[in-house]
Amino acid sequence: MPLLTRCTILKCAGYRTACTNNLPQAISLSLDISPNLIILGHSFSDGEQASFIEELHESQPGIRVLCLKFGLVDPMMLLSECKTILLGQPGCPRVRSLRSN
């Protein structure tokens, strides 16, 4: 699911979104807006995702991250996972992975 499609799905579900396909810009954006959740697309390698998360959590340890591991993700699955993460109890993992079927 391309970035803009994912953003549109989230907006239609009532989420406020900010999108970028550039990890350094994502760090900058996260400092500006302090999001509750960041979704990392599958186009970033596991190493890129891990480096981003490490850098993010150095300055903003409370932000939760959802890492998409493969291309097509069912929109309902994405929305369900976002809801689960955002409603998570204290102590829930800050980083989760979503793998498509």
Z-matrix of the N, CA and C atoms (Angstrom, degrees):
N
C 1 1.447
C 2 1.531 1 107.52
N 3 1.304 2 117.71 1 117.60
C 4 1.455 3 120.35 2 -179.16
C 5 1.531 4 112.89 3 -62.59
N 6 1.302 5 114.89 4 159.46
C 7 1.461 6 122.80 5 -176.06
C 8 1.522 7 112.66 6 -53.63
N 9 1.319 8 117.90 7 -50.69
C 10 1.466 9 119.79 8 -176.81
C 11 1.523 10 111.95 9 -66.17
N 12 1.317 11 116.88 10 -35.06
C 13 1.468 12 120.30 11 176.76
C 14 1.530 13 109.69 12 -64.30
N 15 1.324 14 116.22 13 -44.63
C 16 1.468 15 121.52 14 179.04
C 17 1.529 16 110.30 15 -60.37
N 18 1.327 17 116.82 16 -44.27
C 19 1.475 18 120.94 17 178.70
C 20 1.526 19 111.40 18 -62.43
N 21 1.321 20 116.28 19 -41.40
C 22 1.459 21 120.53 20 179.30
C 23 1.522 22 111.15 21 -63.59
N 24 1.311 23 117.03 22 -43.63
C 25 1.473 24 121.28 23 178.59
C 26 1.527 25 110.07 24 -59.82
N 27 1.320 26 116.59 25 -44.95
C 28 1.465 27 120.45 26 -179.72
C 29 1.527 28 111.43 27 -66.48
N 30 1.336 29 117.94 28 -40.77
C 31 1.469 30 121.15 29 177.40
C 32 1.521 31 110.91 30 -62.41
N 33 1.327 32 116.79 31 -43.58
C 34 1.465 33 121.14 32 179.22
C 35 1.527 34 111.98 33 -62.43
N 36 1.331 35 115.62 34 -26.62
C 37 1.471 36 120.07 35 178.86
C 38 1.534 37 111.33 36 -87.10
N 39 1.333 38 116.97 37 1.40
C 40 1.458 39 120.05 38 175.58
C 41 1.518 40 115.80 39 99.39
N 42 1.328 41 117.20 40 4.25
C 43 1.466 42 120.27 41 178.81
C 44 1.523 43 110.03 42 -85.67
N 45 1.335 44 116.45 43 145.70
C 46 1.465 45 120.96 44 169.74
C 47 1.521 46 106.57 45 -86.32
N 48 1.316 47 116.37 46 135.28
C 49 1.464 48 119.57 47 -175.53
C 50 1.520 49 111.80 48 -129.48
N 51 1.300 50 114.67 49 155.06
C 52 1.466 51 123.92 50 168.23
C 53 1.524 52 104.50 51 -137.95
N 54 1.305 53 117.08 52 132.53
C 55 1.461 54 120.36 53 -172.93
C 56 1.515 55 111.57 54 -123.86
N 57 1.314 56 114.78 55 143.90
C 58 1.454 57 122.16 56 171.95
C 59 1.526 58 108.29 57 -154.62
N 60 1.315 59 116.19 58 151.63
C 61 1.467 60 119.95 59 176.80
C 62 1.526 61 110.17 60 -110.08
N 63 1.330 62 116.30 61 24.56
C 64 1.444 63 123.28 62 -175.49
C 65 1.526 64 108.44 63 -130.56
N 66 1.335 65 117.95 64 117.95
C 67 1.468 66 120.70 65 -175.22
C 68 1.532 67 113.81 66 -63.64
N 69 1.340 68 120.42 67 -42.95
C 70 1.468 69 117.91 68 176.42
C 71 1.533 70 112.24 69 -60.20
N 72 1.325 71 116.73 70 -38.69
C 73 1.461 72 119.84 71 177.59
C 74 1.529 73 110.27 72 -67.37
N 75 1.315 74 117.73 73 -32.75
C 76 1.461 75 121.17 74 178.48
C 77 1.529 76 110.72 75 -64.43
N 78 1.336 77 117.10 76 -39.38
C 79 1.472 78 120.43 77 176.29
C 80 1.522 79 109.33 78 -61.27
N 81 1.320 80 116.58 79 -47.53
C 82 1.461 81 121.66 80 179.91
C 83 1.525 82 110.98 81 -60.43
N 84 1.321 83 116.34 82 -45.36
C 85 1.464 84 121.22 83 178.80
C 86 1.524 85 111.00 84 -61.13
N 87 1.329 86 116.19 85 -41.22
C 88 1.472 87 119.26 86 -178.53
C 89 1.527 88 111.16 87 -65.04
N 90 1.331 89 117.60 88 -32.85
C 91 1.461 90 120.72 89 176.46
C 92 1.520 91 110.90 90 -69.65
N 93 1.326 92 117.07 91 -35.87
C 94 1.457 93 121.74 92 -179.20
C 95 1.521 94 113.16 93 -72.35
N 96 1.327 95 117.10 94 -41.02
C 97 1.470 96 118.95 95 -171.79
C 98 1.524 97 114.69 96 -112.91
N 99 1.309 98 119.28 97 -8.90
C 100 1.476 99 122.89 98 -179.95
C 101 1.535 100 112.24 99 45.77
N 102 1.311 101 117.56 100 68.27
C 103 1.470 102 120.19 101 -177.69
C 104 1.527 103 112.03 102 -70.57
N 105 1.320 104 115.17 103 160.58
C 106 1.463 105 120.94 104 174.95
C 107 1.517 106 111.37 105 -81.46
N 108 1.330 107 116.10 106 -26.13
C 109 1.461 108 121.63 107 -175.73
C 110 1.521 109 109.33 108 -149.73
N 111 1.313 110 115.74 109 138.83
C 112 1.461 111 122.26 110 172.22
C 113 1.522 112 107.11 111 -118.81
N 114 1.326 113 115.44 112 132.76
C 115 1.460 114 121.32 113 176.53
C 116 1.519 115 107.57 114 -107.36
N 117 1.327 116 116.42 115 120.61
C 118 1.463 117 121.88 116 177.66
C 119 1.520 118 108.85 117 -98.99
N 120 1.303 119 116.27 118 122.30
C 121 1.453 120 121.21 119 -178.08
C 122 1.515 121 113.47 120 -72.22
N 123 1.312 122 114.32 121 162.30
C 124 1.463 123 122.30 122 -178.31
C 125 1.524 124 112.86 123 -68.42
N 126 1.337 125 117.42 124 -13.82
C 127 1.459 126 118.97 125 -179.18
C 128 1.525 127 112.48 126 -71.31
N 129 1.331 128 117.04 127 -12.89
C 130 1.459 129 121.02 128 174.86
C 131 1.524 130 108.45 129 -94.57
N 132 1.322 131 115.82 130 135.41
C 133 1.469 132 120.18 131 -179.19
C 134 1.527 133 110.04 132 -66.52
N 135 1.328 134 115.86 133 164.80
C 136 1.465 135 120.33 134 176.50
C 137 1.526 136 110.84 135 -56.25
N 138 1.334 137 116.67 136 -40.19
C 139 1.463 138 121.18 137 179.25
C 140 1.520 139 112.22 138 -64.89
N 141 1.334 140 116.43 139 -42.72
C 142 1.464 141 120.31 140 177.42
C 143 1.527 142 110.79 141 -63.99
N 144 1.330 143 116.20 142 -42.03
C 145 1.459 144 119.77 143 178.70
C 146 1.524 145 110.66 144 -62.82
N 147 1.337 146 117.00 145 -44.50
C 148 1.470 147 121.13 146 -179.07
C 149 1.529 148 111.21 147 -63.32
N 150 1.329 149 117.22 148 -42.87
C 151 1.471 150 121.17 149 178.59
C 152 1.523 151 110.74 150 -62.97
N 153 1.334 152 116.09 151 -43.26
C 154 1.463 153 120.46 152 178.82
C 155 1.522 154 111.10 153 -60.82
N 156 1.326 155 116.02 154 -46.73
C 157 1.468 156 120.79 155 -178.50
C 158 1.525 157 110.64 156 -62.30
N 159 1.319 158 116.26 157 -42.45
C 160 1.469 159 120.05 158 179.06
C 161 1.529 160 110.66 159 -61.07
N 162 1.321 161 116.48 160 -46.88
C 163 1.467 162 120.25 161 179.82
C 164 1.527 163 110.88 162 -65.40
N 165 1.314 164 117.05 163 -42.91
C 166 1.462 165 121.78 164 179.16
C 167 1.520 166 111.13 165 -59.21
N 168 1.320 167 115.91 166 -48.30
C 169 1.467 168 119.99 167 -174.36
C 170 1.528 169 113.49 168 -75.39
N 171 1.321 170 118.03 169 -12.18
C 172 1.464 171 120.06 170 172.41
C 173 1.522 172 110.42 171 -65.84
N 174 1.339 173 116.47 172 -39.04
C 175 1.458 174 120.16 173 -177.82
C 176 1.529 175 113.25 174 -102.34
N 177 1.326 176 117.04 175 -24.11
C 178 1.463 177 120.71 176 -175.98
C 179 1.535 178 109.60 177 -140.04
N 180 1.313 179 116.30 178 73.52
C 181 1.461 180 119.77 179 -171.85
C 182 1.530 181 115.54 180 -65.88
N 183 1.309 182 117.84 181 -17.76
C 184 1.463 183 119.27 182 -176.51
C 185 1.508 184 115.61 183 -86.86
N 186 1.322 185 117.95 184 -10.34
C 187 1.463 186 119.71 185 -176.96
C 188 1.522 187 109.87 186 -72.31
N 189 1.311 188 115.19 187 130.58
C 190 1.464 189 121.15 188 178.13
C 191 1.527 190 109.30 189 -86.35
N 192 1.324 191 115.36 190 149.15
C 193 1.463 192 121.47 191 -176.49
C 194 1.521 193 109.12 192 -130.93
N 195 1.323 194 115.62 193 133.46
C 196 1.459 195 122.18 194 173.60
C 197 1.520 196 107.00 195 -112.37
N 198 1.319 197 116.47 196 119.22
C 199 1.467 198 122.67 197 179.99
C 200 1.523 199 109.01 198 -99.99
N 201 1.322 200 116.10 199 119.46
C 202 1.461 201 120.60 200 175.25
C 203 1.517 202 107.51 201 -86.70
N 204 1.322 203 116.47 202 128.55
C 205 1.457 204 120.69 203 -172.13
C 206 1.519 205 114.70 204 -99.92
N 207 1.317 206 118.40 205 -17.00
C 208 1.458 207 120.57 206 179.45
C 209 1.511 208 109.26 207 -141.60
N 210 1.306 209 116.64 208 169.08
C 211 1.457 210 123.81 209 -174.58
C 212 1.505 211 117.11 210 -53.73
N 213 1.301 212 117.35 211 -88.42
C 214 1.455 213 121.02 212 -172.35
C 215 1.522 214 111.20 213 -76.16
N 216 1.319 215 114.81 214 124.97
C 217 1.459 216 121.51 215 177.01
C 218 1.520 217 106.78 216 -121.50
N 219 1.298 218 116.38 217 127.83
C 220 1.451 219 121.30 218 178.41
C 221 1.527 220 108.98 219 -57.96
N 222 1.343 221 117.70 220 128.67
C 223 1.463 222 119.89 221 -178.43
C 224 1.530 223 113.96 222 -55.93
N 225 1.314 224 116.99 223 -38.41
C 226 1.467 225 119.63 224 179.65
C 227 1.528 226 110.96 225 -67.43
N 228 1.323 227 116.48 226 -35.96
C 229 1.460 228 120.82 227 177.21
C 230 1.531 229 109.76 228 -65.45
N 231 1.338 230 116.48 229 -42.41
C 232 1.457 231 121.44 230 178.66
C 233 1.525 232 110.47 231 -61.34
N 234 1.318 233 117.16 232 -48.26
C 235 1.465 234 121.09 233 -179.78
C 236 1.523 235 111.58 234 -63.18
N 237 1.311 236 116.67 235 -40.81
C 238 1.466 237 120.83 236 178.43
C 239 1.522 238 111.23 237 -62.64
N 240 1.320 239 116.70 238 -43.61
C 241 1.462 240 121.31 239 -179.86
C 242 1.529 241 110.75 240 -65.71
N 243 1.335 242 116.93 241 -41.36
C 244 1.471 243 120.33 242 177.88
C 245 1.528 244 110.25 243 -60.95
N 246 1.319 245 116.76 244 -44.66
C 247 1.465 246 120.86 245 179.47
C 248 1.524 247 110.37 246 -61.82
N 249 1.313 248 117.21 247 -45.44
C 250 1.465 249 121.53 248 179.74
C 251 1.522 250 111.02 249 -59.24
N 252 1.321 251 116.48 250 -45.36
C 253 1.466 252 120.73 251 -179.42
C 254 1.519 253 110.94 252 -64.60
N 255 1.327 254 116.64 253 -46.91
C 256 1.465 255 120.59 254 -175.56
C 257 1.519 256 112.91 255 -70.17
N 258 1.311 257 117.56 256 -26.20
C 259 1.464 258 121.10 257 177.87
C 260 1.525 259 112.08 258 -94.67
N 261 1.332 260 115.69 259 3.83
C 262 1.462 261 121.02 260 -175.55
C 263 1.514 262 114.01 261 -56.24
N 264 1.280 263 114.34 262 149.80
C 265 1.454 264 121.77 263 177.86
C 266 1.512 265 109.98 264 -76.65
N 267 1.335 266 116.77 265 155.83
C 268 1.470 267 118.69 266 174.31
C 269 1.528 268 109.64 267 -54.43
N 270 1.296 269 115.42 268 140.20
C 271 1.455 270 120.34 269 -179.07
C 272 1.519 271 113.65 270 91.53
N 273 1.343 272 117.76 271 -6.83
C 274 1.468 273 120.83 272 175.65
C 275 1.525 274 108.23 273 -63.90
N 276 1.316 275 117.00 274 152.20
C 277 1.471 276 118.73 275 178.33
C 278 1.522 277 110.69 276 -56.95
N 279 1.307 278 115.59 277 139.84
C 280 1.466 279 120.26 278 178.09
C 281 1.518 280 111.17 279 -78.99
N 282 1.313 281 117.60 280 -20.34
C 283 1.453 282 122.21 281 -177.78
C 284 1.517 283 108.87 282 -125.92
N 285 1.334 284 115.67 283 128.14
C 286 1.460 285 120.91 284 177.19
C 287 1.514 286 108.43 285 -130.76
N 288 1.317 287 115.78 286 156.09
C 289 1.461 288 121.79 287 177.40
C 290 1.520 289 109.24 288 -116.25
N 291 1.306 290 115.58 289 142.98
C 292 1.454 291 121.44 290 176.42
C 293 1.518 292 107.33 291 -122.24
N 294 1.310 293 115.09 292 120.22
C 295 1.461 294 121.14 293 178.42
C 296 1.518 295 108.04 294 -108.48
N 297 1.322 296 115.94 295 135.48
C 298 1.467 297 119.63 296 179.21
C 299 1.520 298 108.84 297 -72.60
N 300 1.305 299 114.68 298 161.04
C 301 1.481 300 120.72 299 -179.96
C 302 1.501 301 111.58 300 -72.68
